[in-house]
């Protein structure tokens, strides 16, 4: 409806200027409107938006609560993209809360849905996130394998930032593992991409990583 669209529009504007609490005020107003017309997709989207906004504010527990409500509704609507994106958001929150194994399970579930959809960008992101968790588990070999898989996907999508981040992560792992040649090679491949993107932090990591 027009009213919901206006509320979303105002919420987007407040989020874009980092006025997240104000955004939440408008997002909460959309929920009864969706429920009134029994629009589960719309309600799930609002719950997702609210959950992510709470997470941005650092309230991960409340963010998780809203995302879990969103996921429950999405599963009733057969919205695979919404399901995968919500699962990924839950994984990120669990990771922030230090619940690494829960995060791992969520990323695996998201990966399965992205593959079912043929959504390569989501697949690459999920694999990259799994690589990070393997690194946290101190399983360097699995971390390398997954970063390399994500690198192949990012290259096929011509997503240069993802490509550079995967190369940089591989360089870091090889550096920690004492494999200087591979570390230098990966950082050298990442460096021109970061420069092309104008990423000073990425460039610094590649130069001094």
C-alpha positions in Angstrom: 0.0 0.0 0.0 1.0 3.7 -0.4 1.2 4.1 3.4 3.6 1.2 3.8 5.7 2.4 0.9 5.9 5.9 2.5 6.9 4.4 5.9 9.6 2.3 4.2 10.9 5.3 2.3 11.2 7.4 5.4 12.9 4.4 7.3 15.4 4.1 4.4 16.3 7.8 4.6 16.8 7.7 8.4 19.0 4.6 8.0 21.1 6.2 5.3 21.9 9.1 7.6 22.6 6.8 10.6 19.4 7.7 12.5 18.6 4.1 13.1 16.3 4.5 16.1 14.1 6.9 14.0 14.1 4.3 11.2 12.9 1.7 13.7 10.0 3.9 14.7 8.7 3.9 11.2 9.5 0.3 10.5 7.5 -0.9 13.5 4.4 1.0 12.1 4.5 -1.2 9.0 3.9 -4.5 10.9 0.2 -4.0 11.8 -0.5 -2.8 8.3 0.9 -6.0 6.8 -0.9 -8.1 9.4 -4.2 -6.4 8.7 -4.1 -7.5 5.0 -2.5 -10.9 5.9 0.6 -10.2 3.7 3.2 -12.6 5.1 5.9 -11.6 2.6 5.6 -8.0 3.5 5.5 -8.7 7.3 8.6 -10.9 6.9 10.4 -8.2 5.0 9.6 -5.6 7.7 10.7 -8.0 10.5 14.0 -8.6 8.6 14.6 -4.9 8.1 13.9 -4.3 11.8 16.2 -7.2 12.9 19.1 -5.9 10.7 18.6 -2.4 12.0 18.7 -3.5 15.7 21.9 -5.4 14.8 23.4 -2.2 13.3 22.6 -0.6 16.6 24.5 -3.4 18.4 21.5 -5.0 19.9 22.2 -8.4 18.5 19.9 -10.4 20.7 16.8 -8.3 19.7 18.0 -8.3 16.1 18.1 -12.1 16.2 14.6 -12.3 17.7 13.1 -10.3 14.8 15.1 -12.2 12.1 13.9 -15.5 13.6 10.3 -14.3 13.3 11.0 -13.2 9.8 12.5 -16.6 8.8 9.5 -18.4 10.3 7.2 -16.4 8.0 9.4 -16.6 4.9 9.4 -20.4 5.1 5.6 -20.3 4.6 5.9 -18.2 1.5 8.5 -20.1 -0.6 10.6 -16.9 -1.0 14.0 -18.6 -1.4 16.0 -15.4 -1.8 14.4 -13.9 1.3 15.0 -17.1 3.2 18.7 -17.3 2.2 19.3 -13.6 3.0 17.7 -13.9 6.4 19.6 -17.0 7.3 22.8 -15.2 6.3 21.9 -12.3 8.5 21.2 -14.7 11.4 24.6 -16.3 10.8 26.3 -12.9 10.9 24.6 -12.1 14.2 25.5 -15.4 15.8 29.1 -14.8 14.7 29.1 -11.4 16.4 27.7 -13.0 19.5 30.6 -15.5 19.5 28.4 -18.5 18.6 30.6 -19.7 15.9 29.1 -23.2 15.5 25.6 -21.7 15.2 26.9 -19.3 12.6 28.6 -22.1 10.7 25.3 -24.1 10.6 23.4 -21.0 9.3 25.9 -20.3 6.6 25.7 -23.9 5.4 21.9 -23.6 5.3 22.2 -20.3 3.4 24.7 -21.9 1.0 22.3 -24.7 0.2 19.5 -22.3 -0.6 21.7 -20.0 -2.7 22.8 -23.1 -4.7 19.3 -24.3 -5.1 18.4 -20.8 -6.6 21.6 -20.6 -8.7 22.4 -17.4 -6.9 26.2 -17.2 -7.4 26.8 -13.9 -5.5 25.1 -15.3 -2.4 26.9 -18.6 -2.8 30.3 -16.8 -3.0 29.5 -14.7 0.1 28.4 -17.8 2.1 31.5 -19.8 1.1 33.7 -16.8 2.1 32.0 -16.6 5.5 32.5 -20.3 6.0 36.2 -19.9 5.2 36.4 -17.2 7.9 34.8 -19.6 10.4 37.2 -22.4 9.4 40.0 -19.9 10.1 38.6 -19.2 13.5 38.5 -23.0 14.1 42.1 -23.0 13.3 41.4 -25.3 10.2 43.7 -23.4 7.8 43.4 -26.0 5.0 39.6 -25.8 4.9 39.8 -22.0 5.1 42.1 -21.9 2.1 39.9 -24.3 0.1 36.8 -22.2 0.8 38.5 -18.8 0.0 39.8 -20.3 -3.2 36.2 -21.5 -4.1 34.8 -18.0 -3.4 37.6 -16.5 -5.4 36.6 -18.5 -8.5 33.0 -17.4 -8.1 33.8 -13.7 -7.5 36.0 -13.8 -10.7 33.2 -15.3 -12.7 30.8 -12.6 -11.5 33.4 -9.9 -12.1 32.9 -8.8 -8.5 36.3 -7.1 -7.9 35.9 -6.3 -4.2 35.0 -9.9 -3.3 37.9 -11.1 -5.5 40.4 -8.7 -3.8 39.1 -9.7 -0.3 39.5 -13.4 -1.0 43.0 -12.9 -2.3 43.9 -10.7 0.7 42.6 -13.4 3.1 44.5 -16.1 1.3 47.6 -13.9 1.5 47.1 -13.5 5.2 46.7 -17.2 5.9 49.8 -18.1 3.8 51.7 -15.4 5.7 50.7 -16.8 9.1 51.5 -20.3 7.8 55.0 -19.3 6.9 54.5 -19.6 3.1 56.0 -16.3 2.1 56.0 -16.8 -1.7 52.2 -17.6 -1.8 51.5 -14.8 0.7 53.3 -12.2 -1.5 51.7 -13.5 -4.7 48.2 -13.2 -3.3 48.8 -9.8 -1.8 50.3 -8.6 -5.1 47.2 -9.8 -7.0 44.9 -8.0 -4.6 46.8 -4.7 -4.6 46.0 -3.5 -8.1 42.3 -4.4 -7.6 42.1 -2.4 -4.3 43.8 0.5 -6.1 41.3 0.3 -8.9 38.5 0.4 -6.4 40.1 3.3 -4.5 40.2 1.2 -1.3 43.0 2.7 0.8 42.5 0.2 3.7 42.6 -2.7 1.2 45.7 -1.3 -0.4 47.4 -0.9 3.0 46.6 -4.5 3.8 48.1 -5.7 0.6 51.2 -3.6 1.0 51.9 -4.3 4.6 50.0 -7.6 5.1 
